[in-house]
Amino acid sequence: MRYINEIKEGDRINGIYLCRQKTQAMTKNGKPYENVILQDKTGALDGKIWDLNSHGIEDFDAMDYVEIMGDVTNFAGNLQISIKRARKAQEGEYIPSDYVPVSEKSVEDMYVALLSFVDSVHNPFLTRLLNSLFREDEDFQKAFIEHSAAKSVHHGFMGGLLEHTVSVTRFCDYMAGAYPILNRDILITAALLHDIGKTRELSDFPLNDYTDEGQLVGHIVIGAQIIYERTAAIGDFPENLRNELVHCILAHHGELEYGSPKKPALCEAVALNLADNADAKMETLTEAFTADKTNREWIGFNRFFDSNLRRTGDF
């Protein structure tokens, strides 16, 4: 099969892809058509079925594996496939792991790095809390390792939550060494736990979509709930320590309009917000530059940065 990241404008492709989404729409002239999002482990591709009455278009639904044939064009700076033929593929015709985006980094190495941060925390209550999740709870470990950090935008791939968490913790580790005002144990613990609610906010792959709990409650509050539950099971866990840790989780998006129930009141919460925002933005940039196959210096307007992005020149 041709992976999506290998596809170029002008290609005619014929292969099996996961139908991530399928919706009906109408042209300005009142003609019905269908929007399709195709996915494999390297990315996603927008597709259109303009002729719904074509004998070459068989029935299929979202989350089906579909063999498609079509022509690739460029629309408003993005690749798009006009689908001429489509049929639902049968089991045995595809390998599911080819259709799940995965981290390019070693999961094993990243988890070793995460555990090294766990071991670097000296406070016995925080150590017990971290070990209860990352060493003693196999179901949590599996969900944490396999989950993404987002449906889209940044780290939207299997292992993304682990990769993002390790990166944020590294940022925080640097700041803890550079600024004595920070309590390293609280900051490192908060960094390791800041997105644990995403294990319940987002569903497993290949769906990787918001759960009902995720839509109604959100990962920040879910994370705080998990910490309350875990600390309640640890005898004599200091109330003030729990409140400070939970505050860091609740404030890690920095602003109320960005989803944080609280604005940072502790220096550790400020540091965590800065680290989380920095890693999310750098990964978003990385994914934007990687996705652009035009080799142009200016890759176009990006709505997340509200700016027209340019590659750095070679000197």
KEMI-778624 format. One line per 4 residues: number of its first residue (from 1); their letters; for each residue x, y, z of N, C-alpha, C, O. Coordinates in steps of 0.1 Angstrom, whole numbers. Example, Ala and Ser with C-alpha at 12.3 -4.5 7.8 and 13.67 -1.06 7.14 Angstrom:
1	AS	132 -57 78 123 -45 78 132 -33 78 142 -33 85 | 128 -22 71 137 -11 71 129 0 79 134 11 80 .
//
This chain:
1	MRYI	8 -12 0 0 0 0 9 12 0 20 12 4 | 3 23 -5 10 36 -5 6 43 9 -6 46 11 | 16 46 17 13 53 29 9 68 26 14 73 16 | 1 74 34 -4 87 31 7 97 30 6 107 22 .
5	NEIK	17 96 39 28 106 38 36 105 26 45 113 24 | 34 95 17 41 93 5 34 99 -7 39 100 -18 | 21 102 -5 12 106 -16 15 120 -20 17 129 -11 | 15 123 -33 17 136 -38 6 141 -48 -2 132 -52 .
9	EGDR	5 153 -50 -5 159 -59 -2 152 -73 9 151 -78 | -13 148 -80 -13 142 -93 -12 127 -92 -13 120 -103 | -10 121 -80 -10 106 -79 -24 100 -81 -34 106 -78 | -24 89 -87 -36 80 -87 -33 69 -77 -23 61 -79 .
13	INGI	-41 67 -67 -38 57 -57 -48 46 -56 -60 49 -59 | -44 35 -53 -53 23 -51 -48 15 -40 -38 9 -40 | -55 15 -29 -51 8 -17 -62 8 -6 -73 14 -8 | -59 2 5 -68 0 16 -64 10 27 -53 11 31 .
17	YLCR	-74 18 31 -72 28 42 -84 27 52 -94 22 49 | -81 31 64 -91 32 74 -100 45 72 -95 56 70 | -113 43 71 -122 54 70 -124 60 83 -132 55 91 | -117 71 86 -118 77 100 -131 84 102 -137 84 113 .
21	QKTQ	-137 90 91 -149 98 92 -156 98 79 -150 98 68 | -169 98 79 -177 99 67 -190 107 70 -198 103 78 | -191 118 62 -203 126 64 -209 131 51 -202 131 41 | -222 133 51 -228 138 39 -228 153 38 -228 160 49 .
25	AMTK	-228 159 26 -227 173 24 -234 176 11 -239 168 4 | -235 189 8 -242 194 -4 -234 205 -11 -228 214 -4 | -232 204 -24 -225 214 -31 -234 227 -32 -246 227 -28 | -228 238 -36 -236 251 -38 -247 249 -47 -257 257 -47 .
29	NGKP	-246 240 -57 -256 237 -67 -267 227 -62 -276 224 -69 | -266 223 -49 -276 214 -44 -273 199 -47 -282 191 -45 | -261 196 -51 -258 182 -54 -252 175 -42 -242 180 -37 | -257 163 -38 -252 157 -26 -238 150 -29 -236 145 -40 .
33	YENV	-229 150 -19 -217 143 -20 -213 139 -6 -220 142 4 | -202 132 -5 -197 127 8 -183 131 11 -174 130 3 | -181 136 23 -167 139 28 -162 126 35 -169 120 44 | -150 123 32 -144 111 38 -130 115 43 -122 121 36 .
37	ILQD	-127 110 55 -113 112 61 -107 98 61 -111 89 68 | -96 96 53 -89 84 53 -77 85 62 -71 95 63 | -73 73 68 -62 73 78 -53 61 76 -58 50 73 | -40 63 78 -31 52 81 -22 56 92 -24 67 97 .
41	KTGA	-12 49 95 -3 52 106 6 65 104 12 70 113 | 6 69 91 15 81 88 7 94 87 13 104 87 | -7 93 88 -14 105 87 -28 103 82 -33 92 82 | -34 114 78 -48 114 73 -49 122 60 -41 130 57 .
45	LDGK	-59 118 52 -61 124 39 -76 127 37 -85 118 39 | -79 139 33 -93 143 30 -97 137 17 -90 138 7 | -109 132 16 -115 126 4 -129 130 1 -136 134 10 | -132 130 -12 -146 134 -16 -151 123 -25 -144 118 -34 .
49	IWDL	-164 120 -23 -171 111 -32 -182 120 -39 -192 123 -33 | -178 124 -51 -187 133 -58 -199 126 -65 -210 132 -65 | -197 114 -70 -207 107 -77 -212 96 -68 -207 85 -68 | -223 98 -60 -228 88 -51 -235 77 -58 -238 67 -52 .
53	NSHG	-239 79 -71 -246 68 -78 -237 59 -86 -242 51 -94 | -224 62 -85 -215 54 -93 -216 39 -89 -216 36 -77 | -215 30 -98 -215 15 -95 -202 11 -89 -201 1 -82 | -192 20 -90 -179 16 -83 -178 20 -69 -169 17 -62 .
57	IEDF	-189 27 -64 -189 31 -50 -198 21 -42 -210 22 -43 | -192 13 -34 -200 3 -26 -202 9 -12 -195 19 -8 | -211 3 -4 -215 8 9 -203 6 19 -197 -5 19 | -200 16 27 -191 14 38 -194 26 48 -200 36 44 .
61	DAMD	-189 24 60 -192 33 71 -179 38 77 -168 33 74 | -180 48 86 -168 52 94 -163 41 102 -171 33 107 | -150 40 103 -142 30 110 -141 17 103 -137 7 108 | -146 16 90 -144 5 81 -130 6 74 -126 17 72 .
65	YVEI	-124 -5 71 -112 -5 63 -117 -6 48 -125 -15 45 | -113 4 40 -119 5 27 -108 5 16 -98 12 17 | -110 -3 6 -102 -2 -6 -107 9 -15 -118 8 -20 | -99 18 -18 -103 30 -26 -94 32 -38 -82 28 -38 .
69	MGDV	-99 38 -49 -91 42 -60 -95 56 -63 -107 59 -63 | -86 65 -65 -89 79 -68 -77 87 -72 -66 82 -72 | -80 100 -75 -69 109 -80 -67 120 -69 -76 125 -63 | -54 123 -67 -50 132 -57 -48 146 -63 -41 148 -73 .
73	TNFA	-55 156 -57 -53 170 -61 -49 178 -49 -48 174 -38 | -47 191 -52 -44 201 -42 -55 211 -41 -58 218 -51 | -61 212 -29 -72 221 -27 -69 230 -15 -67 226 -4 | -67 243 -18 -64 253 -8 -52 249 0 -51 252 12 .
77	GNLQ	-42 244 -7 -29 241 0 -29 227 7 -19 223 12 | -40 219 6 -40 206 12 -43 195 2 -51 198 -8 | -37 184 4 -40 173 -6 -54 168 -3 -59 167 8 | -60 163 -14 -74 158 -14 -76 147 -25 -70 149 -36 .
81	ISIK	-83 137 -21 -85 126 -31 -99 126 -36 -109 126 -28 | -101 126 -49 -114 124 -55 -116 109 -57 -110 103 -65 | -125 103 -49 -127 88 -49 -136 84 -60 -147 88 -61 | -130 75 -68 -138 70 -80 -144 56 -77 -155 53 -82 .
85	RARK	-136 48 -69 -141 34 -66 -138 32 -51 -129 37 -45 | -147 25 -44 -146 22 -30 -153 9 -27 -165 7 -31 | -147 0 -19 -154 -11 -14 -148 -15 0 -137 -12 3 | -157 -20 9 -153 -24 22 -144 -36 21 -147 -46 15 .
89	AQEG	-132 -35 27 -122 -46 27 -126 -56 38 -133 -53 48 | -122 -68 35 -125 -79 44 -113 -83 53 -102 -80 50 | -116 -89 65 -105 -93 74 -95 -102 66 -99 -110 58 | -82 -99 69 -72 -107 62 -66 -99 50 -55 -103 45 .
93	EYIP	-73 -89 46 -68 -81 35 -60 -69 40 -53 -62 32 | -59 -67 53 -52 -56 58 -46 -59 72 -50 -69 78 | -36 -52 76 -30 -53 89 -33 -41 97 -29 -30 94 | -41 -43 108 -46 -32 115 -35 -22 120 -38 -10 121 .
97	SDYV	-23 -27 124 -13 -19 129 -8 -9 119 -1 1 122 | -11 -11 106 -7 -2 95 -15 11 96 -12 21 89 | -26 11 103 -35 22 103 -36 30 116 -44 39 117 | -27 27 125 -27 34 138 -14 43 138 -3 37 138 .
101	PVSE	-15 56 139 -3 64 140 4 62 153 -2 61 164 | 17 60 153 25 56 165 37 66 166 41 72 157 | 41 67 178 53 75 181 65 70 174 67 58 173 | 74 78 169 86 74 163 97 70 173 107 65 170 .
105	KSVE	94 74 186 103 71 197 100 57 203 89 53 203 | 110 51 209 108 38 215 100 39 228 103 47 237 | 89 32 228 80 32 240 87 27 252 86 33 263 | 95 17 251 103 11 262 113 21 267 114 23 280 .
109	DMYV	120 28 259 130 38 263 123 50 271 127 55 281 | 111 54 265 104 65 271 99 61 285 99 69 294 | 94 49 286 89 45 299 100 43 310 98 46 321 | 112 39 305 123 38 314 127 52 319 129 54 331 .
113	ALLS	126 62 310 129 76 314 118 81 324 122 88 333 | 106 77 321 95 81 330 97 76 344 96 83 354 | 101 63 345 103 57 358 115 63 365 116 63 377 | 125 67 357 137 73 364 133 86 371 138 90 381 .
117	FVDS	123 94 365 118 106 371 110 102 384 111 109 394 | 102 91 383 95 86 395 105 84 406 102 88 417 | 116 77 403 125 73 413 133 86 419 139 85 429 | 133 97 411 140 109 416 132 117 426 137 126 432 .
121	VHNP	119 113 428 111 120 438 114 115 451 113 103 454 | 116 124 461 121 119 474 109 119 484 109 111 494 | 99 127 483 88 127 492 81 114 492 76 109 482 | 80 107 504 75 93 504 60 92 500 56 82 494 .
125	FLTR	52 102 503 38 102 499 37 103 484 29 96 477 | 44 113 478 44 114 463 49 102 456 44 98 446 | 60 96 462 65 84 456 55 72 456 54 65 446 | 48 71 467 38 60 468 27 63 458 21 54 451 .
129	LLNS	23 76 456 12 79 446 17 76 432 9 69 425 | 29 79 429 34 77 415 36 62 413 32 57 402 | 41 55 422 43 40 421 29 33 419 28 23 413 | 19 38 426 6 32 426 0 32 412 -8 23 408 .
133	LFRE	4 42 404 -1 43 390 9 37 380 5 28 372 | 22 41 381 31 37 370 38 24 372 45 19 363 | 37 18 384 43 5 386 34 -6 391 36 -18 387 | 23 -2 398 15 -12 404 2 -15 397 -5 -25 399 .
137	DEDF	-3 -5 388 -16 -7 382 -13 -10 367 -11 -1 359 | -14 -23 363 -11 -27 350 -21 -21 340 -18 -18 328 | -34 -20 344 -44 -15 335 -41 0 331 -43 4 320 | -38 7 342 -35 21 339 -22 23 331 -22 31 321 .
141	QKAF	-12 15 333 0 15 325 -2 13 311 3 20 302 | -11 3 308 -14 -1 294 -21 11 287 -17 15 276 | -31 16 294 -38 28 288 -29 40 286 -30 46 276 | -20 42 296 -12 54 295 -2 53 284 1 62 277 .
145	IEHS	4 41 282 14 39 271 7 39 257 13 44 248 | -5 34 256 -11 33 243 -19 46 239 -22 47 227 | -22 55 248 -31 66 245 -23 77 238 -11 78 239 | -31 85 231 -25 98 225 -26 109 235 -33 107 246 .
149	AAKS	-20 120 232 -22 132 241 -33 141 236 -36 151 243 | -38 138 224 -49 146 219 -56 139 207 -50 130 201 | -68 144 204 -74 138 192 -67 143 180 -66 136 170 | -63 156 180 -55 162 169 -46 172 176 -43 172 188 .
153	VHHG	-41 181 168 -32 193 172 -18 188 175 -9 191 168 | -16 181 186 -2 176 189 -3 162 196 -12 160 204 | 7 154 193 9 141 199 -4 133 197 -8 125 207 | -11 134 186 -23 126 183 -20 112 178 -26 108 168 .
157	FMGG	-11 105 184 -7 92 180 -5 82 192 -3 87 203 | -5 69 189 -3 60 200 11 62 206 21 63 198 | 12 63 219 24 66 226 26 81 227 35 86 234 | 17 89 222 18 104 223 17 109 237 23 119 240 .
161	LLEH	8 103 245 6 107 259 19 105 267 24 114 274 | 25 93 265 38 90 271 49 100 266 57 105 274 | 50 102 253 60 111 248 59 125 253 69 131 257 | 47 130 253 44 144 258 47 145 273 53 155 277 .
165	TVSV	43 135 280 46 135 295 61 136 298 65 143 307 | 68 127 291 83 127 294 89 140 290 98 145 297 | 85 146 278 90 159 274 87 170 284 96 178 287 | 75 171 288 71 181 298 79 179 311 83 189 317 .
169	TRFC	80 167 315 88 164 328 102 169 326 108 174 336 | 108 167 315 122 171 312 123 186 313 132 192 319 | 113 193 307 113 208 308 113 212 323 120 221 328 | 104 205 331 102 209 345 114 205 353 118 213 362 .
173	DYMA	121 195 349 133 191 356 144 202 354 151 205 364 | 145 207 342 154 218 340 151 230 348 160 236 355 | 138 234 348 134 246 356 136 244 371 140 254 378 | 134 232 376 136 229 390 151 231 394 154 236 405 .
177	GAYP	160 228 385 174 230 387 178 244 385 188 249 392 | 171 252 377 175 265 374 169 276 384 175 286 386 | 158 272 390 151 282 398 148 276 412 139 268 413 | 156 279 422 155 273 435 141 276 442 137 269 451 .
181	ILNR	134 285 437 120 288 443 111 276 441 101 275 448 | 114 267 431 105 256 428 107 244 437 119 241 440 | 96 238 442 97 225 449 98 214 439 88 211 432 | 109 208 437 111 198 426 102 186 428 96 182 418 .
185	DILI	100 181 440 92 169 441 77 172 436 72 164 429 | 72 183 440 58 186 436 58 189 421 49 184 414 | 68 196 416 67 199 401 69 187 393 62 185 383 | 78 178 396 80 166 388 68 157 389 64 151 379 .
189	TAAL	62 155 401 50 147 403 39 153 395 32 145 388 | 37 166 395 26 172 387 28 170 372 19 168 365 | 41 171 368 44 170 354 41 155 349 35 153 339 | 44 146 357 41 132 354 26 129 354 22 120 347 .
193	LHDI	19 136 362 4 133 363 -5 143 356 -17 141 357 | 1 153 350 -8 164 346 -18 160 335 -29 166 335 | -15 150 327 -25 146 317 -30 132 319 -35 126 309 | -29 126 331 -34 112 332 -49 111 330 -54 100 327 .
197	GKTR	-56 122 331 -71 122 328 -74 119 313 -85 115 310 | -64 120 304 -66 117 290 -68 102 288 -73 98 277 | -64 94 297 -66 79 296 -81 76 296 -85 65 292 | -89 86 301 -103 84 301 -111 94 293 -122 92 289 .
201	ELSD	-104 105 290 -110 115 281 -111 111 267 -121 113 260 | -101 103 262 -100 98 248 -102 83 248 -98 76 257 | -108 78 237 -110 64 236 -98 58 230 -88 65 225 | -97 44 230 -86 37 224 -85 39 209 -95 43 203 .
205	FPLN	-74 36 203 -72 36 189 -79 23 183 -80 13 191 | -84 23 171 -82 34 161 -92 46 162 -90 55 155 | -101 45 171 -111 56 172 -105 69 177 -106 79 170 | -98 68 188 -91 80 194 -100 92 193 -97 103 187 .
209	DYTD	-112 91 199 -121 102 199 -126 105 214 -123 97 223 | -133 116 216 -137 119 230 -147 110 235 -157 107 228 | -145 105 247 -156 97 253 -166 106 259 -165 118 259 | -177 100 264 -188 109 270 -182 116 282 -185 127 285 .
213	EGQL	-174 108 290 -168 114 302 -158 126 298 -158 136 304 | -151 123 287 -142 134 282 -149 146 278 -145 157 281 | -161 144 271 -168 156 266 -175 163 278 -175 176 278 | -180 156 288 -187 162 298 -179 167 310 -182 177 317 .
217	VGHI	-168 161 312 -159 164 324 -146 170 320 -142 180 325 | -139 163 310 -126 168 306 -114 162 314 -116 159 325 | -103 162 307 -91 155 313 -86 162 325 -80 155 334 | -87 175 326 -82 182 338 -89 178 350 -82 175 360 .
221	VIGA	-102 178 350 -110 174 362 -109 159 364 -108 155 376 | -109 151 354 -107 137 356 -94 134 362 -93 126 371 | -83 141 358 -70 139 365 -70 142 379 -65 135 388 | -77 153 383 -78 157 397 -86 147 405 -82 143 416 .
225	QIIY	-96 141 399 -104 130 405 -95 118 408 -96 112 419 | -87 114 398 -79 103 400 -69 105 412 -67 96 419 | -63 117 413 -54 120 424 -61 119 437 -56 114 447 | -73 125 438 -81 124 450 -83 109 454 -82 106 466 .
229	ERTA	-87 101 444 -90 87 447 -77 80 452 -78 72 461 | -66 82 445 -54 75 448 -48 80 462 -44 71 470 | -49 92 464 -43 97 477 -52 93 489 -47 91 500 | -65 91 486 -74 87 497 -70 73 501 -73 69 513 .
233	AIGD	-64 65 492 -61 51 495 -47 50 502 -43 40 507 | -40 62 503 -27 62 510 -29 68 523 -33 80 524 | -27 61 534 -30 65 547 -22 78 551 -10 79 549 | -29 87 557 -23 100 562 -16 108 552 -7 116 555 .
237	FPEN	-21 107 539 -15 116 529 -18 131 533 -30 134 535 | -8 139 534 -10 153 538 -20 161 530 -19 161 517 | -30 167 536 -40 174 529 -35 185 521 -39 188 509 | -25 193 527 -20 204 520 -12 200 508 -12 207 497 .
241	LRNE	-4 189 509 3 184 498 -6 180 486 -3 183 475 | -17 173 490 -27 169 479 -33 181 473 -34 182 461 | -36 191 481 -42 203 475 -33 211 465 -37 215 455 | -20 211 469 -10 218 460 -8 210 447 -7 216 437 .
245	LVHC	-8 197 448 -6 189 436 -19 190 427 -17 192 415 | -30 189 433 -43 190 425 -44 204 419 -48 205 408 | -39 214 426 -40 228 420 -31 228 408 -35 234 398 | -20 222 408 -11 222 396 -18 215 384 -17 220 373 .
249	ILAH	-25 205 387 -33 198 376 -44 207 371 -45 208 359 | -51 213 380 -63 221 376 -59 234 369 -66 239 361 | -46 239 371 -42 251 365 -32 249 354 -27 259 349 | -30 237 349 -19 235 340 -21 241 326 -12 241 318 .
253	HGEL	-34 244 322 -36 251 309 -35 266 311 -35 273 301 | -33 271 323 -29 285 325 -40 295 325 -39 304 334 | -50 294 317 -60 304 316 -74 297 316 -75 286 312 | -84 305 322 -97 299 323 -103 296 309 -110 286 307 .
257	EYGS	-100 305 299 -105 303 285 -98 291 278 -103 287 268 | -87 286 283 -81 274 278 -85 262 285 -79 251 282 | -95 263 294 -100 251 300 -95 248 314 -100 238 320 | -87 256 320 -82 254 334 -93 260 343 -97 271 342 .
261	PKKP	-98 251 353 -107 256 363 -101 267 372 -108 275 378 | -88 266 373 -81 276 382 -69 282 374 -63 275 366 | -66 295 377 -53 301 371 -42 297 381 -45 296 393 | -30 296 376 -19 292 385 -17 302 397 -16 314 395 .
265	ALCE	-16 296 409 -14 304 421 0 300 427 5 307 436 | 5 288 423 18 284 429 28 285 418 25 284 406 | 41 287 422 51 288 412 53 275 404 57 275 392 | 50 263 411 51 250 404 40 249 393 42 243 383 .
269	AVAL	28 255 396 18 255 386 21 264 374 18 260 362 | 28 275 376 33 283 365 43 276 357 42 276 344 | 52 270 363 63 262 356 57 251 348 61 249 336 | 47 244 354 41 233 346 33 238 334 34 232 323 .
273	NLAD	26 249 336 19 255 324 29 259 313 26 256 301 | 40 265 317 50 269 307 55 257 299 57 257 287 | 59 246 307 64 234 301 54 227 292 58 223 281 | 42 226 296 31 219 289 29 227 276 28 221 265 .
277	NADA	28 240 277 25 248 265 37 248 255 35 247 243 | 49 248 260 61 248 251 62 235 244 64 235 232 | 60 224 250 61 211 243 49 209 233 52 204 222 | 37 213 237 26 212 228 28 220 215 25 216 204 .
281	KMET	34 233 217 36 241 205 47 236 197 46 237 184 | 58 232 203 69 227 195 65 214 187 69 212 176 | 57 205 193 52 194 186 43 197 175 43 191 164 | 34 207 177 25 212 167 33 217 155 29 215 143 .
285	LTEA	43 225 158 52 230 147 58 219 139 59 218 127 | 64 209 147 70 197 141 61 190 131 65 187 120 | 49 188 136 39 181 128 35 189 116 32 183 105 | 34 202 117 30 211 106 41 210 95 38 209 83 .
289	FTAD	53 212 99 64 212 89 66 198 83 69 197 71 | 64 187 91 65 174 85 54 171 75 56 164 65 | 42 176 78 31 173 69 31 180 56 26 176 46 | 38 191 56 39 199 43 50 193 34 62 192 38 .
293	KTNR	45 188 22 54 181 13 58 190 1 64 185 -8 | 55 203 2 58 212 -9 72 217 -10 77 221 -21 | 79 216 1 93 221 2 94 236 0 105 241 -3 | 83 243 2 83 257 1 89 263 14 88 256 24 .
297	EWIG	94 275 13 99 282 25 87 285 34 86 282 46 | 77 292 28 65 296 35 55 284 33 51 281 22 | 51 278 45 41 267 43 27 271 45 18 262 43 | 24 283 48 11 288 49 6 292 62 13 290 72 .
301	FNRF	-7 297 63 -13 301 76 -16 289 85 -22 279 80 | -13 290 97 -16 280 107 -25 286 118 -21 296 124 | -37 281 119 -47 287 128 -43 286 143 -47 294 151 | -35 276 146 -31 274 160 -21 285 165 -21 289 176 .
305	FDSN	-13 290 155 -4 300 158 -8 314 153 -2 324 156 | -20 314 146 -25 326 140 -14 334 132 -12 346 134 | -6 326 124 5 332 117 8 323 105 5 311 104 | 14 330 95 19 323 83 33 318 87 42 326 91 .
309	LRRT	35 305 86 47 299 91 58 297 80 54 295 68 | 70 299 83 81 298 74 92 289 79 95 289 91 | 98 281 70 110 273 74 122 282 76 123 292 69 | 131 278 85 143 285 87 152 282 75 153 271 70 .
313	GDF	159 293 70 168 291 59 181 284 62 185 283 73 | 187 279 52 200 272 53 211 282 51 211 290 42 | 221 281 61 232 291 60 245 284 60 256 290 60 .
//
